[in-house]
């Protein structure tokens, strides 16, 4: 049973999330031969102020 936990910053549309789920599932089917009905994908959206990289929080980085 493949399980993908994808963490992204907030802002993706429902349509974008649906495309992510569809394409990740297709990738697991085509590369690993997994069954779509056994594939689970969780998308967690993180507030920009709770995500940091390059020594700064994302909300501060986006202000630059």
N, C-alpha and C positions, 0 to 999 in steps of 0.2 A: 504494500500500500504506500505509494509515494505521498509525501506530505511536504508542501512548500510553505514556508512562512516568510512572506515578503513584507519588509518594512519600508515605507516611503513617507516623505513629508506630505502633509495635507495638501489637497488641491486637485487631485485627479478626479475626472468626471466618472459617473457610473458607466458610461460607454467605454472609457479607457480601461476601467477595472475589468469590465466584461471581456475586452480584447486581451488583456493580460492573462486572465484565466483561460481563455480559449487557446491562445498561442502557447502558453506554458504547457497546457495539457497536450496539445498537438506535438510539441517537442518531445515530451516523455513517451508518447505513443510511437513516434517515428524513430527515435534514437534508441530507446530502451525496451520497446515493445510492451509498455504498460497499458492496462485497460483504463479507458477514460473514467469508467464508473468506479474505479478504485483510487482515483487521484483526487487529493484534497489540497486546496490552495487557500491560504488565509492571507488577507491583505490587512496589515496594520498601518493606520495613518498616525504619524507622529507630528505634534505641533512643532513649528520651526524653532521655538524657544527651547525645545527639548532635544534638539539634534545639533551636534556640533562637529566641525571639522576644521582643519588648519588653525586650530587654536581659538576659534570663535564660534558662537552660536549661529545657526543658519539665518535667523531673523536679522542679526547684525550684518552678516556677510551679504545678504540681499540688499541692504541699504547702501552698500558701497558702489 
